[in-house]
Amino acid sequence: MADRSRALEDLVSDPTRNFWSHRNVLITGSTGLLGGWLTEALLARGANVVGLVRDGVPRARLNAEGIVSKISTVHGGVEDMAIVERALNEYEIETVFHLAAQTIVGTANRSPLSTFETNIRGTWSVLEAARRVSTVKRILVASSDKAYGEQEKLPYDEDTPLAGKHPYDVSKSCADLIAATYAKTYKSPVCVTRCGNFYGGGDLNWSRLVPGTIRSVLRGERPLIRSDGTMIRDYFYIEDAAEAYLLLAEKMEDPAVRGHAFNFSNELQVDVREMVGRVLKATGREDLQPVILNEASNEIPHQYLSAEKARRLLGWRARFDMDEALRRTAEWYRRFLASA
C-alpha cells in the first residue's frame, strides 16, 4: 500500500495534473486493466471521469478498490453508437479514451465474430459518435502491436504496414485503420496508441502469462506455459501505460500531433521463458520451474516495438524498469488473493 500511496502522491504533486482539473473524460472499457489505472490517475489529477461499462465485474480493480464510486457510469456496449453519443452529449465530454476491446487471443480464435463486433464496430461507433458531438476535442484509440501482424523486419515502427492475419490481430489492424480514416477524412482529433502485452496489478485474465504465473506461484504450484516458451514479446507495465496515454492526450493540444500513431514500449525484448523466470524471481519462488505445454496456436513468434517516435516527439520515457514493475505487480496480487 505504501508504494501505491507514493505513486498517488507523485500524481498529485505533478504540475501537469492541472491540465486535467475539471475536464470531462469518457473511458470505454473503464473496468479493464488499463481502464482502472487510467481512471485512478485522472481522478488524482482532478478530472471528471465517466466510464462506459458493459458487464458488471465485482472483482475488477475499479470495483474492488472502490474507485467506481468516484466516477459516473454509463451502462452499455461500445458497439451501441446511440449510447456512446448520449454519454458524450449529456456529460459534455472533451476527451475520449477508447480502450474497450476483446483482448484475449484465444477468445478471438474461438469467437471471431464477437471479437470483430467489439473491436471493429465498437471503434467506428465511438469515432462516429464523437464526430457528431462538438464538445469532443481529443480521442485516443487503443490499438496494439498485434495490428502489425508478423513482419520480417523488427522492431516495428509506426511506418510498418498493418498486416494482421489471425482474428484478434485483424480486428486491431482494422480498428487502427478506421481511426486513421477519421483523422484523415473528417479531421477528427484522433491519435492511436500501439503497445505490447500489458501487465500489472488488476489483470484478472488468468490465461495471460504474468497474472497466471503469479497466481500459480502464490498457490505453490508450478506455472504453465501454453507455448513452447520461445515467443518474444514486448511487455509493458500498466502504470507506465496509463502515464503514456495521459501524456499523449496532453500533447494533442498541438495540432501537429493529432492524426498520428505512437508506439509505447520500454524496448526490452523478452521471451516467455525469461519472463516467467523474472516473475519467479520477483516472487522469491525460483524453485517452481514452469511446465511447458506447447499448445499455443495462431500466435506471432516474435514481436517488439520501437518507441523512438514517442521519445522524440512527446518526450516520453518509462518510469519503471521491469524488475521493479514485476515486484509491484506481485505485491498487488499477494494483497488481492489474500483478501479473496
N, C-alpha and C positions, 0 to 999 in steps of 0.2 A: 504493500500500500504506500510505503514511503516513496518508492520510485514513481508511482502514479501521481502522488501529490506534488512531487518536484516537477514532473512534466507539466502539470496544470499551472503551477506557479510560473514556469517558463513561458507558457502561453499568455498568461495574464500580464506578465511584465514585458512582453514583446510589443514594441511600439507599433508594429503593423496591425495589431489587433483592432486599432481604431478604424481601419478600413471597413471592418465587418460590423461595427457597432450599429445596431438598429436596422441593419439591412435584412430584407426578406429573402429567404433562401428555400428552395424546394430541393429535396433529395429523394430521388426514386431509389428504391432498394435500401431504405434507411435502416432496416433491421439486419442487413448483411454485415459481413466482416468490415469492409471499408466504410460502409454507411454509418455504423456505430461509432467508429473512431472519428470520422469526419464530423458527425453530429456533435460529439463532445468537444472537439476543437473549435467549432463555430460557436457553440454556446459559451465557451470560455472567452471568446472574443466579442461577445455581446450581440450576436446575430439572432434574428427571429427565424427559427427553423420549422419548416413544415415537412413532414415525412409522408411519402406515398407508400402505403403498406398493403400488400395483397393478403398474406397469410399471418395469422397470429402465431408467434413462436415464443412461448413464455420464457424459454431458456436463452433466447438471443440476448446478446450483451446489452442491447438498448433497453430491453425489458428487465433483465435480471439485475442490472445495476441501477435501475430507477431513472435512467436518462429519459425514457419515453415520457415521463410526467412533465418534463420541461419543454416539450415541443407540441406543436399542433399536428394532428394525424388525420390524413385523408385515406379512406379505405377503398381499394380498388386495384385492378390490374393495370399495368403500364400500357397494355395494348388498347385500352379504352380511352380513345382520344377525348371524348366528352368529359370524362372525369379529370383527365390531366388539364384540359383547358379551363374547366371550372376552378380547379385548385389555383392555377396561375392567375386567373382573374380575381377571384374572391380574396386571395391572400396578397395580391399585388406583388407578385414575385419578381425579383430583379435578377437573381442568379439561379440557374438550374444545374444541379449535378446529377446527370443521368447515369446512375450506377446499376439500376435494376437489370438483371440478366439471369439466365440459367447458365451456371458457370462450371458444371461438372461434365468432364469429357465422357465418362461412362454413361451418364444420364442422356447426354446428347446422342450417343450411339444407339441407345435403346429406344429413344423417343425423339427423333429428329424434328417432327412437325411442331411439337410443343416448344422445342428449343427455338425453331425458326419464328414461331409466333411471338415469343417473348423477346428474343434478341434482335430480330429484324423489324417485325411490325411494331414492337414496342418503341424502337428507335425512331421510326418515321412518325409515330403518333406523338411522341414528345416534341420532335422538331417542328412538325406542322402546327401543333397547338401553340408552341412558343412563337412561331411566325405570326400567329393571329393576335397575340397579346402584346400590347405596346410597352408594358412595363418591363419586359424581359430584356436585359442588357448583355447578358453573357450566358452561354450554355457550354458545359463541359460534358463530353460524351466519352464514357469509358470503353475503350476498345481493349486490345490485348496483343501481346506478342504472337499469339496464335493466328492473328489476322494475316501475318506474313507467310504462313504455311512453311513448307520445307524448302530451304534455299541452300544452294551450294556455297554462296558467299556469306560468311558470318564475320563480325556481328551484324545483326540487322541495323540499318539506319533508316531514317524516315523516308528516304527515297527508294527503299527496297519495295518491289511490287507486292501488292496484297494478293496472295495466291493460296488461300485455304482450300483444302480438298476434302477433309472429313467434316461431319455435320457441325461440330462446335466451331471449328476453325472457319468454315464457310460463313457461319452466322456472324462471326465477328468481322470478317472481311466485308460482308455486305453492309453491316451497320456502319462500319468505318467509311465506306464509300458513300452511303446515304448522307452521312454528316458532311462530307466534303461537298456533295451536291448542294445541300442547303447553304453552305458557306459561299460557294461559287455562284450559284444561280440566283439566290434570293438575298445574298449579302447578310445572311443570318450570322449573329456574333457567336460563332462556334469554334471551339478547339477540341481536339481529340487527344486522349492520353493512351499510350500503349505501354503496359507494364508486364512484367513476368508473373511468376507464381507468388501471390501474396501469402504471407504467414504472419502470425501474431495472435495474441490473446483474443478470444471471441469467435474463432472459426470452429463451428460445431459440425462441419462436414468431415466426419471421421475417416472417410475414404481418402482424404488428402494426406500427403506424406507427413507433414510436420505434426498436425494435431493427432493423427492416428498413431504415429510413433510415440509421442509424448504420453498419450493415454495408455498405450500398451506398457510402456516403461513404468509408469506410476502404479500400474497394477502388478508389476513384477513379471510381465510377460515379454517374450522376445517379439520385437516388432516385425511386421510383414512388409515386404517389398513386392508389389504386384508385377513389376517389370523384371528385367534381368539386372537392373541396378546400374547400367552404364549410361542411361539417358542423361544428357546435360541440360540443365535448366537454369533460368535466371530467377533467383529467389529474392523477393523484395519485401522488406519489413513494413508492417502495416502503419506504424506511426510515421515513418518516413513517407509512405504513400499519401497519407492524409495531408501532411505538410506540403507535399509536391502539388497536390490538387489546389490547395489554398493559394499557394504562390502563383500558379498559372492563372487562376481566376483573377488575382490582383493585377498581374501583368497584362491582362486583357484590356485594361484601361488604355493601353497603347494599341491603336487600330492595326498597326503592323504585325502584332502577334496573332490577331484573330485569323481564323481560317487555317491555322497550322496544326499539324500533329506533332506530338512530343513523346519520345521515349523517356521513361524514367527507370533507372537501374543503378545499382552500385557496381555494375560491370565486373562482377565476380562469377566466373563460370564454375559450377559445382555439379558433379554427377550425383545420382541418387544415393549411391553407397556412401559417398563422402558426407552428404547432407545428414544421413542417418547417423553416421559416426559423430558429427558435430552435435546432434541432438543428444546422443548418448553421453557425450562429454558434458554438455550443459546440465544434464540431469544427474550426473555422477553415477551412471549405470553402464559403463563401458563393458561390463561383463555380459550384458544381454545382447549378444550378436544377432543380427536380423536373419529372418527366414526369407529366402529369395524364391518367389513363386513363379516368376517368368510367365505371367498370364496376360500382360497388358497388350492391347491391340489398338490400331488406328491412332497411334501417337507419334509425334515427330521426334526423331532420335536426338537432335542437337538444336538447342535454341538459346540464344543470348543476344543482348541488346547493346547498342552504343547510346550513351546519354550525352554525347558531346554537344548536341544542339541545345539541350536543356541547360547544360552548364554555360554555354556561350551566350545564348540569348536571354536566359532567365536568371543566370547567376545561381542556379540550383546546386545543392550538394546534399548528400545523405548525412543525417546526424549520428547514426548508429552503425558500428561495424557488426558483422554477422554474429560473432560470439556473444557480444553484449545483447544483441537483439534476441538471440535464442535463450539467453539466461532470463531476460524479462518475460519472454513467451512462456517458458517452463514454469516460472513463478506464478503467472496468471492461471495456468491450468492446475497447478497444485491447489491454489485457493478455490478455484471453481469446482474441481472434482471433490475436494474435501467438503465443501458446503452442500454439494449434491448428495 
